[in-house]
Structure formats: C-alpha cells, structure tokens
C-alpha cells in the first residue's frame, strides 16, 4: 500500500513471527504456463477477466494497479480497486472480506466505475491509495498524444482542461469519481505516492524517450489535491539537485506541464514507473528503460527545494541469487515497474520485461553488499502488476496482466480449491501458507451420483475441487457417474437370431442395443441372422474331382461350386487336371553335364533344360559341361606366399589369384617384405612408458616404437612423469585431509602427498580436525535435552560436559526428570490415577497419597466401595 511505515510496527513484525517476505528464492527460469512462487506461499484468485460483475457488466482485461483500501484500518475487510490499462480505460472496485474460519477472501460486491462525469478515462496504469483512503488512478496517455495519433479533440467538454493525461481520484466506498486532479499536472501519469503529512506527493512521467520527468506536488491543504505547488527535478542522476517551481494555477498552465518542464531544463529519466517512500524516509523510484531504482533525500517535503544524495539503489548489474538448488548469477535487466515496501522494509519490485520476475530487495541492501532475491515468475506472456499490502502485511494483492491465451493447457489449484489456467488477466491475493486457505492437502474422489463409486482421476487439493467431490476413500471405476444404480460394467452377448449362440461380446454399463443379452453364451455363431446356423464347418475345394483339394476354408454353408465337406488332402497342385494332383522336383541342367544349377517344385516341367534326373545340385557354370563346381582362389598380388583374402569361383577371378592353398592375413599385399601386423607402442616423451598400443603393418607415426613397453604413462608430454600418485586435500595444513585423488601432478592449492589421516571435518581451520559430541543444556542444570556431532559448538546452550541426557524441561534448571503425580481432587489422600510429568499436570495433583483407587474423587468422605443391601419394604 502506498503509505509510510512506522518503525515500531516494523520492529513488532520482525519480533512476533514469520513475515510475508520470509522465503527461499525460486530457481531462476524462463516463463512457463504456470505462476511460480515459493512453496512456503500460496495464492487465491480474486477475479478474472470477463468474470461477471455483481452490479452489471464483466471484468475488463489488462489488470494493472491493484489497490487494497482498508475499512477502518482492517486487514480483513476493505475495498480492492483494479485498474484496466485499456483504451478507453476502466477501474473496477470490489468489496472484499476475509473469512477467519476458512481463511479465504470473499467478494460481496463488484462494480465498474462510471467516468462519464469527467469525459471518460484512458489507459489506467498504476496509482496509489491515499492516507485518507481514496484511490488515485493514473492515465498513461495524454490528449496531445491521442490527437496526434487518431485526431481526438483536446477538450471535448470545453472546460479548458485537456481531457486525458491526469490523475483521477475515486471514493471506493461510494464508487463515485471525485474528480481529475488538474493541479498534479498533465503528462503520462504512471504512479504517485503521498507523504504521511497528507500534502506532499511524488510522481513520475512514463516517457521512454524524453519527458521522463520527476515531479513533487505540495497541496495547499491536507487531503485536498485540487490546488498547490508543482515542482520538477533538475540536476544530476548522482549527487544533489533542485526542485524547480512550475506555473500551476490556470488551465493553460496545468495543460502544459511537460512543455514547462522542458523549458526549465528538467532531468530526463527513461520512463519513470513507480515512486515510493521508504521506511527510512527516502524517496525511491523505478526507471524502466534504465533498469534502475533510484533514491534520494528531500530536504523538506513541504518547503524544501533541495534534492540531496540522488543515487542508484539497485539495478544495472547482475546479482547472485541463492535458491534451493544452489546459486545463480542473474541479470537484473530492464523493465522494473511497480514497487512496494513490506512490513520489515523489504522493497518488492515487479518487472515488465525479461522473465517478468517478482524481485525482493531485502532491507539492508546496498550495491556493495547486495541482498536481492526472486519471489516469483509470472506465466508466459504476462507481467506482474499493481502490488499493495494489507495494513498488517499478511496479504499481498497483485494482478497478472496480458498472459498468453493458451496458457490454460496447464492449471494450478489456488487456496480456495479453484483450478486456475492463467490464460486471462487475473487478480490474486498472496500469503504464507498458514495465513491463506487450508494448509493440509487431501485426496478428493469424484462421485457425482453418490453411489459410493468414484470415477478417475482423483485430485490432490487443499480444498474441494467442486460439486460431487468427497474425501471419503471410495473404490474407483464407476462406469456411469450420472446413475446411482449403475456403477460397474457387465458382459453383454450379441445373439440377434436368438439361437443361444453369440457373435461377440462387449463390456458395458447397460445393454448396448437390440439383440444383446447378459446371459453367458458361447461365442461361435457364424450367422446371427439364421437361428438354424450357428457354427462353421470345413469345406474343401476339389474342382477337378480327383480327391485332392487345393485349399480348405471354414464357412457356415458351401462357399460355391467345387466345394465338398468331405475331408480331403489339400495337396492338389493343378485343380484343373484330374490326372495331376501333386508337385514334384524339376532340376535345371542347361549344359547336360548331370549337375543342376537349381531346382523348383512344379506339377509339370517348367520348361526347356529341366530334368528330373541329375547327379547333384551346384553347377557353377551351366553353360560349360566341363565345369560344374567352384574352387578356392587366393589373392597374393605381391607373391610373398601370404594371401589377403580368398574366394570361391569356377575360374580365376583375375590377376594375383592362385588356387594354391596359402595362409590368409597379408596386411600389405603391395610389399612382399611385409605380410603381418605387429604391435607399436606410443611413447612420445621417450620415458620407456607407453600411453597406448595399436596393431599396424608399419610405424603409425612419430613417437611409436615396436619395442615392448609398459602401458600406463599418465603424462606422455613429460618424460619425468609416467604414473599417477595419490594427492591429499589439506587446505588448512593441519595434516588431516578432506579427500584424496589420483593425479600425475598436484591438482592445485592445498594438495599434499603427506598427511596423517583423511577425515578433516573443517578444512578451513587447522585447529579443528574431527567432530565431537555437543550436548544441548539450555538451562545449565547438567542434564541435556539432546546431543549432536559437530566440529564446533552448534550454538547457544550447547556444552561438552553433562551428567546425563534426558532433561524433560530444558527451560528450568530445577527440573530435569519426570516424577509421579497422583490425581486426588477431593484431598482425601486417595488418588483416582497417576501420570509421569516434569511438573504438576494441574489442579488436584499431588505427589503424596495413601493409595490409588478412590471411587469418588469429588467427596473427601468417600474413597472406597462398601456393600449395600436392597430392602425395599424395610422389613
């Protein structure tokens, strides 16, 4: 929220518990379809673009400034004002409240603001919540821009003021526009912040190229922005400067704020986005295109004209981000937009550019000693906008602006159990897990018809995903979740002709249709249109009637002419000739030497040269009757008696081939002096130790020798080094190493070859070698609560000298072991029960009793049962 902080409140927050700014940075990443924040926090959707408003119309797009206005200072009941950076512009205000039981926010009313009384509004970007609980919504376009771009008149209603380019004040309670605040000047308004004196406002112009001026306004009267002095900053971006007073009384003067600023030499910043007042009283402002957040000291918020110590607070560099997976150096980048301080003085900075991160600059940060973290990353296409906090800083209100419209391929469950697909502008509230929604996830089963059977999938969520869901564990498999009488599939058999034989079966909740029965039937009906036919028989095709069939097939009835259902051998090779019925072997022997090239199975001779009488198959040359089998030929081109290879051939394959049997393995068939490979050893440094070997006919190159050497040279560039040795890491030089490794040479600083032992638990301190046992005795009574192994003392309350472990109360030195306490509420010396405890468990307990067994501990006169006799008539 755009308000100053009270240091006492900051101190209270830091003492009383975890703050919303306590988190572990997310791992830096490119944008995805999800909204990524730390697991310690959660979010709840407040409203989404196009959602109906209770007072009519739908929620506009492009949500920007998201201002929470407390009712009577409440952090659980207020108004939420949401800008829409659209053309024309829009502001929607919601009445919201927090349910302390469900820990969820509810919207009771939502309404669009009517700007017709001020000739409309445009591109409502950021804004502020005033100390008197009104809303300021900033118009980012001016009438001069609109006239230049689309020819819009400057002053439609003729009141002397340009229509656009102002800060607009709105009453969130009545939802009525109070007016455009002409005295704040006419320019591309982005944001402003109002001092706790309720008179001074600081604001900036969102011009990227020229006219990015910084302004100060001092109202004539508190809580009244209709008149006052307007100043513009002149001076360096590092050092001291001045506020220069502008003419700011008449409509003409107020319409020309930008032109006057040029005339007095105002300093140009490349797009001022947000301005905030820090808990230290300094003024902070973000410059989008410079990627910088500046800060300065105003000499006096009301009367001062001096600006002191203008400097870069954060940005324009990269920062080391510590996260769960380690650390990453991340470029701050450009596009820093909305700012807000939380309850402990951390500066939250929303980024419009790069990965659209939510940055948090921790209290105490300096550029020399940076303390920067990343809280979140918005979904693809989106930027984070409009940050404000509840007065107690439990809740952060913001919006997701212009996400990609296909982001809903994934969804996330919010604190209320809603499935959110970030495909539209969305307004959210963020808090620590314990402060928003239930903190316990359950498995939810969908049983829409309430029959006790659920359908898949189950959903793991803190809250119910919707109607029909239950946390009662149910069997999964309901085949019809719309009918409580049907929950599992049965087998249905198709028997259309009703002959008791089915064609097929299928699993279904109910009958699939006509002809289906759920009586178990044999599935074999080959004709489900004829009740007299239900199984197939074998039919044999014997067209020539020679008693040999060509083929057989299963059919309900005869497939046609030539088929018989008598069992026949299915070997007829020619079903057109009753004299031929089986295949025989025919051999191709074209040269008639009795040796065939090949054979084939056929009913009759396949053609000329085929015969049924041969000596053997394997004629390698069926054109020459003198050649019929292959011989082995050896290739020995250099005639050294060693062949390169051999092949089977009818005749010599060519030059160099012999049919004399030779050993095969000549590695060089061009040189008769070389015929087998030998081992060559690579010893480049000549130290007699080789790196590797290879088999080769001749030397593979420089450094190779064919003398047998030991293999294993770890450094073949140094003849003095040939084998690895053990090096020990002893950085503190105490003789005890952290670890060791094998290396030719020293791996680096801190390594040695001489140590006492491995196991140094702190290698940065030579006085510490091994872990010792430390006992936690916070109350100093000599009895420890627990122990742990550590190099040094783990912290306050730890000692190495104790009597024993088992202190049941480590906050009281007079108590260290449990004793027996007896419950004797009526003080008669007889106890009802006993228990072991460090101290008295409560009223009625004592350590001194006569015995246990008091049958009535409310009456000191009664402690044991006695015998009672029934004498109803008293005789």
N, C-alpha and C positions, 0 to 999 in steps of 0.2 A: 504494500500500500504506500502511496506517495506521502508519507508522513515522517517527521523526525523521530528519532529514537531517544529514550530516556536511559541513561547509563545504569540506573538502579535496576531497570527492567532487564537490561542485558545481563547484569550480574545474577539476577534471580533465575533467569532461564538457564544459565550455564551451571548453576548450582543444583537446581531442582531435578534435572533429568535430561534425557536424550532430546536433542534438538533436531528439527527437520533437516538441518544441514549436516547431520552426522551420517555419513555413508562411505562406502568404498567405491571409487570411480569405476564406471563401466569401462570395459576394454574398448579402446578407440576402434572405430569400424566405419565402413561406408553405410549409407542408409539402406534399410530393408523395408518390407511392408509392415513391420511392427514398430510400436513405440517402445523404445528400450530405456528402462530406468533401473536403478539398483534393486536387488531382491529385497532389501530392507524397507522399501516403499511400495505403495500401491496407488491406484488411481480409480476415480469414479467418473463416469460420463455424466455431465450436467445437461447438455443439449447438443444436438447435431443439426447441421444444415438441412433445411427442408422439413424439419420436425414442426408439426402444427403448434402455434402459439395459442394459449388459452383465450386470449382476447381477440383472436382472429388473425388470419394470415399464417405464413410459415416463416421459420427462422431463415434469414438471408445467409449468403455464403461469405467466405473470406473474413472469418472472425479475426479481430485484432485485439485492441485493448480490452482487458477482462478485469474490471474493477469491482472489488468487493467493498460495499458500504455497510458498516455495522449499524444495527439499530440499537441505540443506547449503549454503544461500546461493546456489543455482544459479538463473540466469535462463533456463535451458533445460530444467529438469526440476523438476516440482513438482506440487502439487495445486491444483485450481480448485474452490472452494466457491461454489455458486449458490443463493441464497435464492429461494423462490417465495412471493410475497405473496398467499397463498391462505387459504381457511378450509375445513378445517384447514390449517395451514401445512406447509411442506416445505423440506428442504435436500437438495441433491444434490451429491456430491463426485466429481470426475473426476481420475484420474491422467493427467497430460499431459506430453509432452516435445517438444522442438524438434529437427527433423532439420536439421543444419547444411548438408547437401548440397542437399536440396530446398527448404530454408528455409521449411518448413511445420510446423505443430503437429499432433501425433498424440495421440489418446486411447486409452489401453490398458485403462482400466477406468472404469466409471461406476456409481455406486451411490446409492440413496436412503437417507437416514439414518433409523434407527428411533428414534422418540421415545417409545416405549411406556413406557420406564423412568421418564419424567418426566411422565406423563399427557398426552402429546402436546404440540403446539406450535401457534401460530396467527399468521397474517399476518406471516411473517418478512420484515421490511422490509430495513433495511440492517444493518451490523455492522462488524467490524474483524478484521484479522489481528494477533494479539498478538506482541510481540517474542520470545516463546518458541514461536512457530509453531503456535498453536492458532487456532481460529475462534470468534469471538463472533457469534452470530446473534440479532437483536433482535426481540422480539414487540411488535407495534404495538397490539394490543388487550389490555385488562385483563379479568380475571374480573368485576370490578364492571360494566364496560360490557356484557359478554355476559349477565350475569344480568338487567340492566335491559332488554336488547333481546329476548332469547329465553328467559330464565328458567333459564340454565345454573347449576348449583351453583357456589359459590366454590371449594370444596375437595373434589374428588371422592375423593381417596385418603386424606383425613383426616390429613395430615401437619402441619397447622397453617398451611401456606402456601397463599395463593391459587394456583390452577393456572396462570393466564396473566398476562402483563404483566411478564416478566423478560428478562434477557439470558442466553442459553444458550451454554455453552462446549462445543466439539466437538473431538475429536482427528482431524485429517484423515487421518493415516496409518492408524489402525485403523478409522476411520469409526464411532467409538463416542462417544455423548454423555457428556461428563464430568459435567455437571450444570447445573441452573439456578442462576445466581449471585444468591442472595437478597440478599446484602449490597450489591449495586449498586442496590437499591431496586425498588419496584413502581410502575410508571407506563407510559405509552405510549412504550416504548423505540423509538427510531429508529436511533441510531448511538452509538458511543463511540470514543474514541481513547486509547491507553495511552502514557504518557510513557516515555522511554528508561530511567528509573530502575526500571521494571517494577513499580511500586507505584501510581502515580497515574493515575487515569482521569478524563476529562472526558466528559460525556454530556448529552443534552437530551431533553425530552419533546415529542412531536409533537402537542400540543394547540393547536388554532387559536383556540378561544375559552376563555380561562382555562387555568391549569395548564400553560402552556408554560414550564416552569422549566428553569434551567441548574444542573447538578449537578457536583460534584467528589467523587471517591472516592479514599481513600488506604488501600491494603491494609496489613494488619499485617505481612505478609511478602511479599517479591518473588515474582512468578509465582503468587500464590495469592489469588484474588478471593473467597474464601469468607468473609472477615471483614475489617473495617476501619471507618474513619470515613467517614460520608456527609455532605456539606455541600450547601447550596443557596445560590444567589446572591441577595443583596438589595442594591439600590442603583439608581442611575440607568442609563439606556442610553447615557449620555455622561458620562464622568467616572470617579470612584472609588467602589467599593462594597466589600462584605464577603462572605465565606463564613460561613454560619451552620450550626453543627453540629446534625444531627438525631439523634434516638434511633434506633439501628440495630443492636440486639442480638437481641431476641426476634422470633419470627414475627409477632406482632401489630404491633410497631414497624415491621418491614420491609414488612408489608402496607399500612401507612398512610403511605407516603412522601408521597403527594400531599396528604393532609389535613394532615400536619405542616408541609409547605411553605407551604400557605395560612396556617396559624396563625402562622408567623414572619414573614409579610409578604414572601414571595419575589416577585421581579420576574417579571412575566408577559411572555414573548415569544410572538408569534403563530405558533407552530408551528416549533420548532427541529428541523432536519433533520439535517445532518451537522456534526461537530466535528472539527477537525484541528489539529495542532501544526505551525506553520510553521518553516522553516529559521532564522528569526530568534528562535525560542523563544516567540513569542506564540501564543495560542490563538485560532483562527478558528472561527466557527460561522455556519451559514446559517439565516435565519429566513424561512420560505416565504412566509407571507402578508404580510410586511412588504417583501418584495423586497430584502432587505439581507443582506450578510455583515458581521458584527461581528468585532472582535478586541479582545483585552485582554492585560495582563501579570499573571500570578500572582506574588505577592510571593515565595512559596516553594512549589514543587509539593507538598512533603510537610508542612511545618509551618505554612505561611503561611495567614492568614485574610483578608489584604487583596487586593482586586482593583483594579489600577491601570489607568488610561487606557482605560476602555471607550469604543470609538469605532466609527463606521461606516467599514469598509474599502472597500467597493464596493457600488453599487446605489442604488436610489431616484432614478434620473435616466436620462438618455439619453447614449449615447456615440457618438462619431464612429468608424465602422468603415471602415478603408482596405481596399479589395479590388481585384481585377484590373480591374474596370470603373469604378473611381473611389472615391468615398467616400459613405457613407450615415449619417445620424443615426438610431440605433436605440435604442428604449426598452428598458432593462434588464428592466422588467416584474417579474412576481411568479413564485413557484414555484421558486426556487433550492433544489436538493435535495442531491445527492451532491457531495462535494468531494475533491480530492486534489492534492498538490503533486508536480510532476515534478522531474527531476534538476537543473534550473537555477533552481528556486524559483518557477516559474510555477504559479499556482493554477487548476486546471481545475474548472469549476463546471457541473454538469448541471442543466437546467431542466425542471421538471414544470409546464408551463403555457405560454401564448403559442404561439410557434413551436417550443417544445421544443428550444432551441438547446443546443449544447455550447459554453460560453463559456470563454475562457482569459484570465485576468488576469495580465499579464506582470509578472515580477519588477521592482520599482521603481515600480509603480503607486501613485499617490495620487489622491484625489478632485480635488485641484487640478491635477495633471498626469496625467490618465488614460491608461492603456495597456491597452486592452481589445480583444480580437479574438474572432471567431466561428470555431470549428473545424468545427462540423458542425450538420446539421439532420436529425432522425430522420424516418422515414416517417409517413404520415398516421395519426393516432390514437395514436402511440407517444410514450413519453418515454424518454430515456437514463437508465440506472441502473447503479449498482454499480461505480464506477471504482476499479481498483487498477493499479499498475505492477509490472513485473519489477524486481528489485534494480538492474539496470544501466539501467533506464528506456528500454530499446529497445522494450518491448512494453506496450501499454495494454489491459487486459481490461475489458470492459463488456457490458451487455445492452441489448436493445431490448424494452421492456415494452409489452404490450397494443396492438400495431398493429391497424389495421382488417383484417378477414379477407378483403377483396377487393383488397388491395394487390398480389397476385400477377399483376395484369394486366400488370405490367412485372417484369422480373427484372434482376439485376445479377450479373456474374461476379466471384467472390471470388478471392483469391490462389491458391487451390487449383484453380481452374477450375470450381467449383460454381456453378450458376445459382441465385441466391437471390431468392425472391419474398417480401418482408417482410410475410407475412400471419399470422405466428405469432410468439410470443416467441422471440427469438434471442439467443444469447450469442456474442460476437465477440472477436477479438484484432485490434488495430490497430497498424501500424508504418509507418515510412518505406518507400517502395517498395523500396529496396535491401536492407532487412532482412527482408522477408517475401515468399516466393514468388519466381518468376522475374520479372525486370523487363523481359523482351522479349516483345512480343505477336507471335503468328503467326497465319496463316490456316489453319484446320483444315477438312479435307474429310471428309464422311461417306461411307464406302464399306463398308457393313456386310457385304456378301457377298464383298469382297476381289477383285472382278473388274477393278479398275483404273478404274472409272467411278463418279463420285460423284453424290449427289443434293443438291438445294438444301435449305436455304441453307447457305452456308459460315459459319463462326463465327470472329471475331477474338478471340483469348484468349491469355493468358499460358500457361495450362495446357490439357491436353486436356479438351474438354467431356464426354467419356465414351467408351464402347466403340465401336469402328468408325471413330473419327476418326484422320486422319493429316495430317501437314504436307506430304506429297508432293503436288505440284501435279497434279491429275487433271482430265480432261475432265468437265464436269458434264452430266448428262442421263440417268443410269441410270433406266430405266423400271421396273425391278424389282430393288430392292436386297436382296431376300431370295434371289435365284437368280443365282449367278455365271455361268451360261450365257446369261443374258438381260440385255442392257443397253441396247438401243435398240429403238424401235418400228418395225414394218413395216406395209405397207398390206395389209389383208385385204379380199377382194371377196366379196359375198354372191351366190351362184349356187345357189339351193336346188333348181332343176329340172335343173341340170347341162347347160344348153344352150349354155354358153360365153358367156352374156351376164349381166352382174351387175346387180342392183337398185341397190346402193350400195356404198360402201367406207368403211373406218374405219382409224385408226391404233391399233395395239395391240401390246403386247409378245408376246402369244401369241394363238392363234385365239380369236375372240370366241364361237364356238359352232358348231353344226351348219350346214352349207351354206357356210361360209366357206372360201375358198382363197386362197393368197398368190401365185397365178399372175395376171399382169396381164391383165384382161379389159375389154372395152368396157362402160361403164356405161350401158345403154339398155334393159334387159329390162323390158317393161311388164307382164308377167305371169310372175312367178317360180314359179308353180305348174304351168305348162304349157310343156314343152320345145319345142313347136311354135310358140309365140308369144313373140316377144322384142322387136318394135318396134311402135310406134304408127303408124296411118295417119290421113289426114284424112277425116272423114265430114261430109257436107253435109245440113242439114235442109230438105227441099222437100216439105212435107206436101200442097200442092195440085198438085204435079206440073207447075208451069208453067215449069220450067227455071231458076227463080230461088230461091236458098236464103235462108232467114232468117239462119242462122248456120252456123259450122263448128266442129268440135272434133276433138282428137286422141284416138284410142281404139284399143285393141288390136283390138276387134271392134265391130260395129254397135251404137251406143248404143240403138237401138229403131226403132219404126215411123217412116216418113217419111225416114229417113236413107239417103243413097246415097253411094258413094265416088267417083262421077264428079265432076270438077271443075266447079263452078257459080259464077256471080257471086252474092255474098252481099248482094243489094240488095232482096230481096222485102219490100215494106212491109206486105203482107197475105197471109199464107201460108194463109189460108182461102178465097181467091178467086183462081182461076187467071187471071182477066181483069185483075187488078190486081197489079202487081209492083214499081212504083217510086213514090217520093214526088215531089210537085210543089208549087209555091209557091201559097198562097192568101193574099189580101190583105183586111184588114178595112176597109171603107168604108161605115160605117153611114149617113152623110148623102148618099151617092151623088154627091159632088162630083168624083169621079175621083182624090181624094187619100186614101191609106190611112193609118190610124194605125199599123198594124204588119202583119207577115206571119208565116206559120208554114208549115212543111213538113208535108204530110199526104197520105195516099193519096187521100182524098176530101174534099169541102167540110166544114170543121169546124162549119159552122152558118150561120144567117141572117146576112146582111150581108157574107159573104165572097165575093170575086170573084177571077178570075184576070186581069182587065183593069183597069189603073189608069194614071194619068199619072205619079204619083210617090208615095213614102212620106214622111210628115212632117206630116200633118194635125194641127194643134194643137187643133182643136175639131171633133170628129167628130159633133157634134150640130147644127152650123150649116153649111149648104152654101156660105154666103158667106164663111166664114172657114176658111182652111186653112194659113196659115203665120204664124209668130211674127215680131214686130218688136222693135227695141231701144227700151226706155223708160229715161229718165234721171231720177234723183231730185234735184230742185233746190227744196227746201222754202222757202229764203229768196229765191228768184228773183233771185240775183245773177249768173246765167249760168254758174255752176260747179256741177257735179253731185257728189254724194257717191259715188254708185255707179250702175250700170246693170244691167238685167236683160232677159232675153228673155221676152216674153209675147204672147199673142194679143191681149189688150186691156190698157188702162191698169191697172197694179197698184193704184192708189189715188191719194190727194191728193199733190200735189207732183211727180208724174211727168209728163214731157213726152217726146214722140217726136222732138223737135228734137235734132239731134246737139250735145252740149255737152262741153267739156273736163271730165274727171273728176279730182277731187283737192281738193274743198272741205273744208278742215279743220274748219270750223264752219258747219253748214248751218242754224243758227238766227240768224245775223247776216249780213246782206247786205254788210256792210263788211269782213268777214273771210272769206277763201277759201283762203289758202295759208299754210303754216308758214314761220317764219323762225328764224334761229339766235340763241339767247340765251346770253350768257357770264356765268358766276358769278364775280363779283369782290366778295366780301363785305367786304374791307378797303379797297376803293376805290383800290388802288395801280396800277391800269391793267394788271394781270396776272391772268388768269383761271385758276381751278382746272380747269374743265371747261366743255363746252357741251352744249346739247340743243336739239332742234328742237321748237318749240311755236307754237301759234297766237298765244298771248298770253304775257306775262311769267310764268314758273313760280313766282315768289315774290321775297322780299327778297334783295337782292344781285345780281340778274340785270339785265344791260343788253344791248341789242341792237346796241351799238357793237362793231365787230370788234376783239378784243384778242388779245394773245399768250397762248397757253395754256402753263402750266407753273409757276404760283405754288406753291411748296413749303410756304408757311405763309400761309393765307388769313385768319388772325386778326391778322396784324401787317403793316401797310402798308409798313414799312421793310424787310421781308424777302420776297423773291419767288423767289429761285433758290438752289439748293444750292451749297456751295463745298466744297473739299477740306480736311479736318482730319486732322492727323497726331498719332499717339500717341507722345509723348516724355516718359515718366513721370520719367526721371532728369534731364531738361533739358540733355542734352549736345549737342543739335542733331541727333541721329540718331534717327529714328523706327523703331518696330517695325512699324507698319502704318498705313494711311490709310483713311478712308471719306468718302463724300459725305453732307453733312448741312446743314440750314438753319442750325443753331446749333451751338455747341460740344457734342460728345457727353458731356463730363464732365471730371473732373480729369485732368490730364496731356496734354490735347489742345491743339495749337497749329496755326497756319497757316503758321508759318515754321520750316523745317528745312534742314539741309544735304543729307541723303540718307536713304533708307529702308534698313534692314538692321541695326539695333542688335541685337546678339546677347544683351545683358544690359541690359534697360531699368530695372534697379533700381540700377545703378552707373554714374555719369556718367563714370567714368574708363575704362570698358570699352565699346568700340564694336563691334569686329569680331573674329571668331575668328582665331587664329594657330595655327601648327603647333607641336606639342609632341612631343618625342621621348622614348621610354622607354629610359633608360640606367641601369638599376638598379645596375650595378657601377661606374659612373663612369669607364669606360675610353675614353669619347669615341665609342664605337660603339653605335648604338641598335638595339634589338630590333624596334621598330615605331614608328609615329607616328600622331597623330590631330589633328583640328582641334578647338579648344576656346577658349572665351573666356578661361579662366584655367587654371592648371596642373591637370591631371586628378588629381594625387595624387603620392605619394612616388615618386621615381625619374625623374620627368619633367623635361626641360630643353629649352631652345630652341637650345642650341649643341652640335653634334656634328660628328664627322669624316665619318661615313657611316652608312647603315642596313645591317644585316645581321649583327649580333652573334650568333654561334651559341651563346654561353653567357653570358647576362647576369647570372650569379651570380659570375663570376670575371673580375676586371679584367685578368688577364694573358692571357685567351683571348678572341679576338673573331672569328677567321675559321678556316674549316676548312683542314686540310693533309692531305697524302697519307701514309698509314700502310701499311707493307708487312708481310705475314704471313711471318715467317721463323722457324718454331718450332724448327728444329734449329740456328739461328745460324750457318749456313754462308755467309751473305752472298747467298744466292739465295732469292727470295721465291716463294711459290705464287700470291698475288694481292695486290691493293691495294684500299683504300677511302678515301673522304674522311671526316674526322671532326675534331671540335674537339680532342679529346684521344685518347690511346691507346685503341683499342677493347678491349684486353685483353692477356692473356699471349701472348708470341710476336710482337707487333707492334713494328716499328722504323721509323725514318724514313731509315735508311742501309742500302742494299743495293747489290750489284754488278749484278744483273739479275733480271727476273721469268722464271720458267719452271722452278723446282725440281720435278723429277718425284717426289721422295721427301723430304717435309719432316719426316720423323722420324729421318733419318740424315744427319749433317753431312758424311759422306764421299760421299754420292750427291746430285747435283743435276741431272745431265743424262743423257739416254738414250745408250746405246752399242750397237754391233752385236754380236749373239750368234749363233753358228753351231751348228746341230744336228749332232752327230757321236756317234750313239748307240753305235756299236760301237768307237769310239775309234781308227779306222784312218786 
